[in-house]
Amino acid sequence: MRVWRGVVVVSVLAALAVVLATAYLEAEGRLRLPWPMMAPQLGTRLGFLGAPRLAAAGPYVEATAGLLLQFLIGALILYTMPERMRRLTDALAGGQAIMRSLGIGLLLVFGLGAVAFLSAFYIHTAMLPFVLAGVLFLAALAGAEALALGLGRGLLRRAAWSGGSPLMALLVGTTLLYALTRLPYAAPVVMALLALTGAGAALSTRFGGRRTWTLDPLREVPEP
């Protein structure tokens, strides 16, 4: 128990150190993450008092805001559909379940690509790829938050700290996964894996629904 408590504390502190270190390297111009920085926007577009100082702290603001945003989105999803998130998180328990969800996510992406290609030949389905892409995005978001909740819950269970609020498990898992998305060169790969796994888990479980995908309700029932 004490060992796992130490593992949890050290892991969270290491994740926060990664976030701060990458923000520092980004502020010094030694690191360029694969998404636009916030500093130019703060310095040139907002134009309020103290904008230069805030622009200089842009990477730190961006890193902190990103972590808080991920946590708040997860908390909103938990409060919106707690039972579904519980089932969705349980569906991602174990390495085999995660690999299965990743495979389903890859198939969904290929399927979306095929639909987008075929829709180009018909004007009445031109908007269909955008609708499906929106569904896939929401599924990836919900599934990624379930991954964060499951990671934090598993660690806190081993450390005998699982009796508190699920938000604590969400915060621990979000911090660890967010730090991985800040790693140089590995960030796009990590984000893609999280999105594919989350989307696969969310859509395969109908966003944590009780029923599975089946055509049994459409089967003809023979008359007696």
TACOR-V11957 format. One line per field, one symbol per residue. psi: psi as a letter, one per 30 degrees, with the letter a starting at -180 (. if undefined). burial: b if it has 24 or more other ideal C-beta (glycine too) atoms within 12 Angstrom, else e. Layout:
psi = ???
burial = ???
This chain:
psi = eeeeeeeeeeeeeeeeeeeeeeeeeeefgfkjlglklfeeeeffeeglkgeeeeeegeeeeeeeeeeeeeeeeeeeeefeieeeeeeeeefgkkeeeeeeeeeeeeeeeeeeeeeeeefffkefgefeeeeeeeeeeeeeeeeeeeeeeeeeeeeeeeghggfakfeeeeeeeeeeeeeeffkkefeeeeeeeeeeeeeeeeefghhglflljlgeffkkkkk.
burial = eeeeeeebeebbeebbebbeebbeebbeeeeebeeebbbeebeeeeeeeeeeebbebbbbbbbeebbeebbebbbebbeebeebbbbbbebbeeeebbeebbebbeebbeebeebeeeeeeeeeeeeeeeebeeebebbbbbbbbbbbbbbbbbbbeebebeeeebbbbbbbbbbbbbbbbbbeeebeebbebbbbbbbbbbbbbebbeeeeeeeeeeeeeeee
